[in-house]
Amino acid sequence: MKRLTMLAILFVINLLIISSNFSSSIVSSHLVVHPSISENQIAITQNTSKIVTILNNITENLLRSYLETLVAFSPRYTGTYGCEKSAKFIYQQFDQMGLKTRYKNWTSFGNQYHRRIFTSQNIEATLEGKDDKIIIFNAHYDTVKFTPGANDDGSGTAAVLAAACVLSQHEFNHTLKFVAFSGEEVGLVGSQVYAKEAYDRSDDIILEINADMIGRATTTETGRRMGISATTDANWVQDLFEFSSNLYNLNMNINRNTIIRDSRGYSDYHSFVEYGYEAVACWEGEGDPNMHKWGDDLNNVNFSYLVNTTKMIVSVMAFLADTNEIPPQVRIESPKIGNVYHKDSKVCNIGGLTTIALNGIWIWADVKYSPSKIIKAEFYYDGKLVHTDTEPAYNWYCNKISLRNHCIKVIVYDDRGKEYSDWIKIFFINLEE
């Protein structure tokens, strides 16, 4: 009987390992009520002079120089010569800014619409801060097969390059990373590789900012509109965008949307969300009928609008890079997504987003950036409260009889009456409680 049970367990593990390579449905999530941005307004105002200097250096000529070169290398379909040329250009620009620059080569299978192996590279540039807390600004430089890709997503890539150019001339408390991804149009594969590596290293990422199509505006109304989608824990950043728009006379109206962690993602922000990182996605204020078409050329980009959307993002980045007023984030630090555990010991990393635990396992939660006192942490097993912890470290030993997926959720409460949470899905195999 024991031999049959073990064979059944091994069979289930093999199925899960195979499926994990193609599944993106298991994610971590944070749900939090954040303090009002008014608590940060004094700090923002104190940093105004520095940020104004930075914003004044973002010009149409700067953005145009980057975008014209990228369009000249089009189409930039992942794996093609145009994509390789674009990667080299982006690397050279970052390197000339004096940033710590690297290629990240990757090979991965595409999505259901692009069923083959792709090989390409991401480009990362780092402006090191005084600490290891990280803010990421990224866009994708690849295109579909037959398009110049000026707006999608040459506009976002030009913004990343311009942000790196102007911010690299200053020092900040936190570390800034500027990343250009390939593989977005074939299934977000470049950013998936990057986000997984960051997660496996336990990188302390405060926020990921994604810019995808931020250059089209054809009316006065849409020229003053910008879409900002945010994970629930990062909804305070939407307030920050609004406040910065007013403070720096950028005159942008913010359309707010929420990023749902366990829903389909439409750009590279989703790769970070799957691993529980907080993310903000920036969009233009109107639809683009030229997306993925030959009409997405330089005439499809409103450069005055692109200057303003870039300034909006950079103003928020510059503030975040210096502030210590970061609302709390709760993360389940162990077990880690994409690993197999046996009796609470990590056995191996299987990749993907599947987490497997054989027999009992400790659930560990960590509260980061907390300016307030945490009163308690509650642990939930499939929605049922099973444990309350009043002192750090916050943990709970899970030893339920099971042979299926379960959702483990942690909610912490602070002395201001606010709550913050994270959850992880685990395939739990345990026949002895």
Summary of the structure (lengths in Angstrom):
residues: 433
radius of gyration: 22.2
end to end distance: 17.7
largest distance: 73.7
contacts: 1546
relative contact order: 0.16
helix: 34%
strand: 31%
